[in-house]
Amino acid sequence: MKSFRSLVVLSAGLAALAVALASGAREEPQLTVEQQKEFLRTAKLVSSRVTGEGVTAPRRCSLSDGTITHDALFQSVDDRRSSMEVMGRIELNFVDSYLYNLAAYELATLLGLEKMMPVSVERELFGERGCLSWWLPAQFDELTRLAKKILPPDPAAWNAQMADMAVFSQLVRDTDRNAVNVLIGPNWEIYMIDFTRAFRLWDTVRAAELHRIDRRLLGRLEALTRDEVTRAAEAHLTPGEIDAVMKRRDLIVAHYRARVKQLGEVRVLY
């Protein structure tokens, strides 16, 4: 059984790998999203190595289509248990699955947040189905930034990205949105990685973590339909998981509408 400590180490390993890859990365190829997806689906595996701990550890992959060579991360974990001890408590219906990375990317795309996540596709490698994600450039992760007390050059832009991430994390009910799962790009872009422990069946949100919101994101949340989510993510989520997303959507929208009524648009929307 994979212990919680191993899960934390694995999560930290993903972020450390991202920063290490970026530090020696080739110049980023200028491809569209669809071109990136096609590359991930079809490019030849040149080399790979296991990272982290345990039999479900992710692999760093070097891929080439004969013209472009680029790195990607392959995760094939799909651990499902009736119960699991996590941080001293028992979590029922525990799931740790690569499918949630794919679902998170599709949902982020529906909401206009796709630039905050790596392009990801499902692919079979090493005899396993898994999520293969385009490697993004990164200066460091959020844990490193905090430890070194590095301040973002544009606090307003930074706070807006952090607010977007907070909303999305509550929508997908990610239980592992920690500082090592937040990467910072060369222009201070925030990238969210590793959603394998998201999409819980819980119909609650942590309202205390939801302060301000981009009015465009709020509008997209209000307009989001179950049919849209189903079309985008039914290959990765169960009907119950989709229902839970929509219930949390309702709670998030209601929360912000109440805040606007109480505090006014200027203090809540940007």
Phi, psi and omega per residue, in radians:
M1 nan 2.346 3.136
K2 -1.371 2.125 -3.112
S3 -1.320 2.868 3.083
F4 -1.084 -0.651 3.122
R5 -1.034 -0.726 3.127
S6 -1.123 -0.644 3.114
L7 -1.121 -0.710 3.129
V8 -1.154 -0.761 3.129
V9 -1.090 -0.723 3.124
L10 -1.085 -0.776 3.123
S11 -1.060 -0.776 3.107
A12 -1.109 -0.635 3.136
G13 -1.115 -0.643 3.114
L14 -1.071 -0.815 -3.122
A15 -1.197 -0.722 3.119
A16 -1.079 -0.678 3.107
L17 -1.114 -0.712 -3.141
A18 -1.041 -0.808 -3.121
V19 -1.175 -0.696 3.138
A20 -1.119 -0.729 3.118
L21 -1.123 -0.741 -3.098
A22 -1.128 -0.614 -3.079
S23 -1.135 -0.469 3.129
G24 -2.084 0.417 -3.019
A25 -1.322 2.671 3.010
R26 -1.280 2.927 3.076
E27 -1.054 2.372 -3.082
E28 -1.111 2.177 3.060
P29 -1.180 2.486 -3.110
Q30 -1.601 1.548 -3.114
L31 -2.105 2.637 3.017
T32 -1.276 2.957 3.104
V33 -1.030 -0.778 -3.125
E34 -1.139 -0.626 3.087
Q35 -1.178 -0.662 3.072
Q36 -1.105 -0.744 3.118
K37 -1.089 -0.774 -3.139
E38 -1.101 -0.715 3.096
F39 -1.059 -0.825 -3.123
L40 -1.098 -0.630 -3.111
R41 -1.302 -0.548 -2.925
T42 -2.123 -0.316 -3.075
A43 -1.091 2.586 -3.117
K44 -1.318 2.405 3.056
L45 -1.305 2.072 -3.123
V46 -1.598 -0.812 -3.140
S47 -2.769 2.849 3.098
S48 -2.769 2.792 3.002
R49 -2.621 2.560 -3.136
V50 -1.322 2.462 3.052
T51 -2.127 2.853 3.083
G52 1.238 -2.733 -3.049
E53 -2.109 2.775 2.965
G54 1.444 2.939 -3.060
V55 -1.266 -0.280 -3.139
T56 -1.777 0.268 -3.113
A57 -1.049 2.515 3.118
P58 -1.232 2.835 3.129
R59 -2.095 2.389 2.955
R60 -1.452 2.177 -3.091
C61 -2.088 2.415 2.970
S62 -1.837 2.174 -3.076
L63 -2.071 2.622 3.092
S64 -2.537 2.431 3.042
D65 -1.843 0.233 -3.111
G66 1.689 -0.374 3.106
T67 -2.054 -0.815 -3.111
I68 -1.919 2.408 2.983
T69 -2.083 2.260 -3.096
H70 -2.608 2.740 3.135
D71 -1.610 2.716 3.082
A72 -2.614 2.849 3.106
L73 -2.001 2.268 -3.137
F74 -1.954 2.140 3.074
Q75 -2.128 2.258 -3.127
S76 -2.127 0.144 -3.119
V77 -1.032 2.373 3.051
D78 -2.651 1.263 -3.035
D79 -1.749 2.069 -3.102
R80 -2.231 2.201 -3.101
R81 -2.402 2.658 3.098
S82 -1.187 -0.498 3.071
S83 -2.752 2.698 -3.105
M84 -2.689 2.372 3.062
E85 -1.419 2.132 -3.134
V86 -2.284 2.061 3.136
M87 0.916 0.777 3.049
G88 1.405 0.094 3.082
R89 -2.280 2.775 -3.130
I90 -1.603 2.150 3.060
E91 -1.807 2.118 3.098
L92 -1.408 2.662 3.131
N93 0.934 0.802 -3.116
F94 -1.184 2.322 3.072
V95 -2.377 2.372 3.019
D96 -2.306 1.731 -2.921
S97 -2.414 2.431 3.055
Y98 -1.082 -0.430 -3.124
L99 -1.055 -0.508 -3.133
Y100 -1.246 -0.485 3.023
N101 -1.086 -0.753 -3.137
L102 -1.163 -0.747 3.135
A103 -1.139 -0.701 -3.142
A104 -1.090 -0.727 3.136
Y105 -1.112 -0.749 -3.125
E106 -1.152 -0.706 3.136
L107 -1.203 -0.701 3.088
A108 -1.052 -0.658 3.118
T109 -1.111 -0.723 3.102
L110 -1.057 -0.548 -3.058
L111 -1.698 0.056 3.141
G112 1.357 0.364 -3.121
L113 -1.925 0.274 -3.024
E114 -1.109 -0.438 -3.139
K115 -1.244 -0.196 3.113
M116 -1.557 0.046 -3.084
M117 -2.401 2.696 3.080
P118 -1.281 2.504 3.001
V119 -1.062 2.317 -3.045
S120 -2.375 2.501 3.086
V121 -2.376 2.827 3.038
E122 -1.601 2.365 -3.124
R123 -2.676 2.683 3.062
E124 -1.721 2.149 3.050
L125 -2.442 2.611 3.098
F126 0.992 0.486 3.126
G127 1.337 0.280 -3.106
E128 -2.373 2.582 2.969
R129 -1.399 2.500 3.140
G130 -2.892 -3.104 3.096
C131 -1.732 2.197 3.100
L132 -1.958 2.083 -3.017
S133 -2.023 2.356 3.080
W134 -1.044 2.367 -3.110
W135 -1.418 2.285 -3.106
L136 -1.778 2.569 3.067
P137 -1.238 2.508 3.128
A138 -2.585 2.445 3.029
Q139 -1.358 -0.813 -3.087
F140 -2.979 3.066 3.078
D141 -1.707 3.023 -3.082
E142 -1.156 -0.555 3.103
L143 -1.091 -0.749 3.111
T144 -1.137 -0.746 3.139
R145 -1.034 -0.786 -3.137
L146 -1.151 -0.745 -3.115
A147 -1.102 -0.650 -3.119
K148 -1.611 -0.004 3.088
K149 0.977 0.789 3.112
I150 -1.538 2.172 -3.122
L151 -1.607 2.416 3.088
P152 -1.151 2.523 -3.086
P153 -1.213 -0.450 -3.128
D154 -2.207 1.564 -3.072
P155 -1.001 -0.647 -3.116
A156 -1.140 -0.795 3.117
A157 -1.136 -0.693 3.111
W158 -1.080 -0.838 -3.119
N159 -1.106 -0.596 3.115
A160 -1.149 -0.746 3.109
Q161 -1.139 -0.712 3.116
M162 -1.110 -0.645 3.102
A163 -1.151 -0.732 3.083
D164 -1.026 -0.778 -3.129
M165 -1.116 -0.694 3.131
A166 -1.080 -0.760 3.124
V167 -1.106 -0.840 -3.100
F168 -1.117 -0.698 -3.140
S169 -1.071 -0.662 3.103
Q170 -1.281 -0.628 3.126
L171 -1.069 -0.767 -3.114
V172 -1.605 -0.023 3.138
R173 0.881 0.986 3.137
D174 -1.320 2.151 -3.113
T175 -1.618 0.069 -3.082
D176 -2.371 0.658 3.118
R177 -1.508 1.275 -3.112
N178 -1.773 3.097 -2.988
A179 -1.150 -0.442 3.124
V180 -1.433 -0.185 3.073
N181 -1.678 0.232 3.095
V182 -2.122 1.989 -3.141
L183 -1.792 2.659 -3.093
I184 -2.095 2.084 -3.078
G185 -1.359 3.079 -3.073
P186 -1.101 -0.455 3.098
N187 -1.879 0.449 3.115
W188 1.146 0.557 2.949
E189 -1.288 2.493 3.040
I190 -1.692 2.237 3.076
Y191 -2.012 2.297 3.067
M192 -1.719 2.236 3.096
I193 -2.229 2.850 2.986
D194 1.095 1.474 3.103
F195 -1.884 0.446 -3.030
T196 -1.149 -0.281 3.089
R197 -2.053 0.716 3.046
A198 -1.815 -2.930 3.043
F199 0.969 0.772 3.009
R200 -1.180 2.831 -3.117
L201 -1.455 0.082 -3.078
W202 -1.212 2.380 3.129
D203 -1.829 0.755 3.091
T204 -2.287 2.770 3.020
V205 -2.308 2.766 3.078
R206 -1.599 1.557 -3.050
A207 -1.077 -0.478 -3.130
A208 -1.124 -0.317 3.140
E209 -1.630 -0.004 -3.078
L210 -1.934 1.874 -3.051
H211 -1.919 -1.286 3.129
R212 -1.961 2.868 -3.123
I213 -2.606 2.517 3.028
D214 -1.141 2.220 -3.094
R215 -1.063 -0.508 3.091
R216 -1.203 -0.698 3.112
L217 -1.150 -0.728 3.092
L218 -1.053 -0.729 3.112
G219 -1.096 -0.711 3.118
R220 -1.175 -0.640 3.084
L221 -1.123 -0.761 -3.140
E222 -1.100 -0.615 -3.085
A223 -1.482 -0.227 -3.071
L224 -1.115 2.323 3.136
T225 -2.005 2.750 3.104
R226 -1.095 -0.634 3.119
D227 -1.062 -0.727 3.117
E228 -1.086 -0.804 -3.141
V229 -1.117 -0.697 -3.138
T230 -1.109 -0.824 3.131
R231 -1.061 -0.665 -3.075
A232 -1.362 -0.589 -2.928
A233 -2.262 0.169 -3.071
E234 -1.140 -0.365 3.095
A235 -1.327 -0.230 -3.041
H236 -2.069 -0.345 -3.081
L237 -2.143 2.640 3.037
T238 -1.413 2.835 3.060
P239 -0.995 -0.637 3.111
G240 -1.135 -0.663 3.110
E241 -1.190 -0.638 3.088
I242 -1.178 -0.729 3.079
D243 -0.998 -0.742 -3.120
A244 -1.137 -0.664 3.075
V245 -1.032 -0.801 -3.090
M246 -1.199 -0.619 3.083
K247 -1.137 -0.712 3.107
R248 -1.200 -0.615 3.058
R249 -0.995 -0.812 -3.134
D250 -1.050 -0.730 -3.137
L251 -1.159 -0.706 3.141
I252 -1.136 -0.804 3.133
V253 -1.080 -0.787 3.136
A254 -1.088 -0.682 3.130
H255 -1.060 -0.825 -3.099
Y256 -1.277 -0.592 3.088
R257 -1.132 -0.657 3.099
A258 -1.179 -0.675 3.114
R259 -1.153 -0.693 3.106
V260 -1.090 -0.746 3.137
K261 -1.117 -0.646 -3.093
Q262 -1.408 -0.745 -2.984
L263 -1.893 -0.308 -3.090
G264 1.663 2.664 -3.075
E265 -1.049 -0.676 -3.052
V266 -1.054 -0.599 -3.092
R267 -1.531 -0.186 -3.062
V268 -2.037 -0.728 -3.060
L269 -1.794 2.588 3.047
Y270 -2.431 nan nan
